[in-house]
Amino acid sequence: MATTEECRAALEKLSDNMQRAEGDARTAAALDRSVSCHITDLDVTFAGRMSGGRIHVHETIQGPPREKAQIRLSMTGDDLVALVGGELHFAKAWGSGRVKLHAGVRDLLTLRKLL
């Protein structure tokens, strides 16, 4: 089972990958939205903001998110690490329910360019 530190490191790596994105993916990464990532098996939420092509984690809280972020992810720690490491394909994980993504329709259409 992935640790809180491993999950935070995976989010940092995802943020670094977003920073290097090009083309349509770069446009998607440039969104300015509140974001949360709830790690279900650890019952920990990373909350922050996606802006400037990066994910900025402002706080790590026990339990589910306290506020409803504009972009909300929910998954196990192992799935987060596997997604960022390229071992798990996002569309398959999302389609099977292993990863949950909630956002407005426009944001979903834009975010698909990142995936």
C-alpha positions in Angstrom: 0.0 0.0 0.0 1.4 3.4 -1.0 2.2 5.8 1.8 1.0 9.4 2.1 4.6 10.5 1.2 4.6 8.3 -1.9 1.2 9.8 -3.0 2.5 13.4 -2.5 5.6 12.5 -4.5 3.4 11.1 -7.3 1.4 14.3 -7.3 4.6 16.3 -7.6 5.7 14.1 -10.5 2.3 14.6 -12.2 2.7 18.3 -11.7 6.2 18.2 -13.2 4.8 16.2 -16.2 2.1 18.8 -16.7 4.7 21.6 -16.6 6.5 20.0 -19.6 3.3 19.3 -21.6 3.1 20.6 -25.1 0.3 21.4 -27.6 -3.3 20.7 -26.5 -2.0 19.1 -23.3 -0.3 22.3 -22.4 -3.5 24.2 -22.9 -5.3 21.8 -20.6 -2.6 22.0 -18.0 -3.0 25.8 -18.0 -6.5 25.6 -16.3 -6.8 27.6 -13.1 -9.0 25.5 -10.9 -9.3 24.3 -7.3 -8.4 20.6 -7.1 -8.6 17.8 -4.5 -7.3 14.2 -4.6 -8.8 11.9 -2.0 -6.7 8.8 -1.4 -9.4 6.3 -0.3 -7.3 3.6 1.3 -5.4 6.2 3.4 -8.4 8.4 3.9 -6.3 11.4 3.2 -7.0 14.3 0.8 -4.5 16.5 -0.9 -6.2 19.9 -1.6 -4.9 22.8 -3.6 -5.0 24.5 -6.9 -4.1 23.7 -10.5 -2.6 26.8 -12.0 0.3 27.9 -14.2 0.6 24.4 -15.6 1.2 22.8 -12.1 -0.7 21.3 -9.2 0.0 23.2 -6.0 -0.9 21.2 -3.0 -1.8 23.6 -0.2 -2.9 21.2 2.5 -3.1 17.5 3.4 -6.1 16.6 5.5 -7.5 13.5 7.1 -10.7 12.3 5.6 -12.6 13.4 2.6 -12.3 16.9 1.2 -13.8 19.6 3.4 -14.7 21.8 0.4 -16.0 20.8 -3.0 -13.1 21.5 -5.4 -13.8 22.3 -9.1 -11.7 19.2 -10.1 -12.0 16.2 -7.7 -10.2 12.9 -8.0 -10.6 9.9 -5.8 -8.6 6.6 -5.9 -6.3 4.4 -3.9 -2.7 5.4 -3.3 -1.4 2.4 -5.3 -3.6 3.5 -8.3 -2.3 7.1 -8.1 1.3 5.9 -8.0 0.6 3.5 -10.9 -1.2 6.1 -13.0 1.7 8.6 -12.6 4.2 5.9 -13.2 2.6 4.9 -16.5 1.6 1.4 -15.3 -2.1 2.1 -15.2 -4.0 3.7 -18.1 -6.3 6.5 -16.9 -9.2 5.7 -19.3 -9.3 2.1 -18.2 -9.1 2.9 -14.6 -11.8 5.6 -14.9 -14.0 3.3 -16.9 -13.7 0.5 -14.4 -14.4 2.8 -11.4 -10.9 2.5 -9.9 -10.4 6.2 -10.4 -13.2 8.8 -10.0 -13.0 12.2 -11.6 -15.6 14.9 -11.0 -15.5 18.2 -12.8 -17.7 20.5 -14.9 -18.4 19.4 -18.5 -16.1 22.0 -20.0 -13.3 21.0 -17.6 -13.7 17.3 -18.4 -13.5 18.1 -22.1 -10.3 20.1 -21.6 -8.8 17.6 -19.2 -9.2 14.7 -21.6 -6.3 16.3 -23.6 -4.0 15.6 -20.6 -5.0 12.0 -20.5 
